[in-house]
Every structure is written in C-alpha cells, then in structure tokens.
Amino acid sequence: MEARQLSPLRMVTFARHLHRAGKDHGLAVWSLRNSVRGWNGPDRSALQDARWALQQIRAQHPGVPVYLVGTPWAASPP
C-alpha cells in the first residue's frame, strides 16, 4: 500500500508492526484505503467502504473477533 498523506502512512507503519508482532499468534492485519477522502455527505462512502471491508474479513475469517484501528479524519489535512 502506498500512502501519500501522513495519516495513512502512520497507519501503514502501525499495521506492519502489528503484523510482525502478531503473525505467529494468528493475527491477521488488513489495511483499508477509502474510495474517497473525507466525508461526502449522504453517499457516506467511508461507511460503505468500512462495511465492504468487514464483509470481506468475515468471509475469510468467520466467527473470529474483529477490531478496527484508525486515526481521526481531522488528523488528515486536505
């Protein structure tokens, strides 16, 4: 994953660390890049992207707990 903004870059680094630390314990780490930046009103693309990602994770890892980690949107300057 290529990050062009600081906030996603921090999350990519964090995700890599989680993967290295947890892979031997069965931890799966996924990174999501939203289809649009920011909040786009009633279309709620960020919400739709998150729902899609959760469906993908549940399909590949049924019955296991899922934890979401992220940064506030305010941390990503336009």
NORSULCOR-V486175 format. One record per pair of residues at least 12 apart in sequence whose C-alpha atoms are under 7 Angstrom apart, sorted by sequence separation. I is the first residue (numbers start at 1). J is the second residue. D is the distance in whole Angstrom. If there is no record, write none. Layout:
# NORSULCOR-V486175
[[I & J & D] [I & J & D]]
This chain:
# NORSULCOR-V486175
[[34 & 46 & 6] [15 & 29 & 6] [35 & 49 & 7] [34 & 49 & 6] [38 & 73 & 7] [11 & 70 & 7] [7 & 71 & 7] [7 & 75 & 6] [7 & 76 & 6] [6 & 76 & 7]]
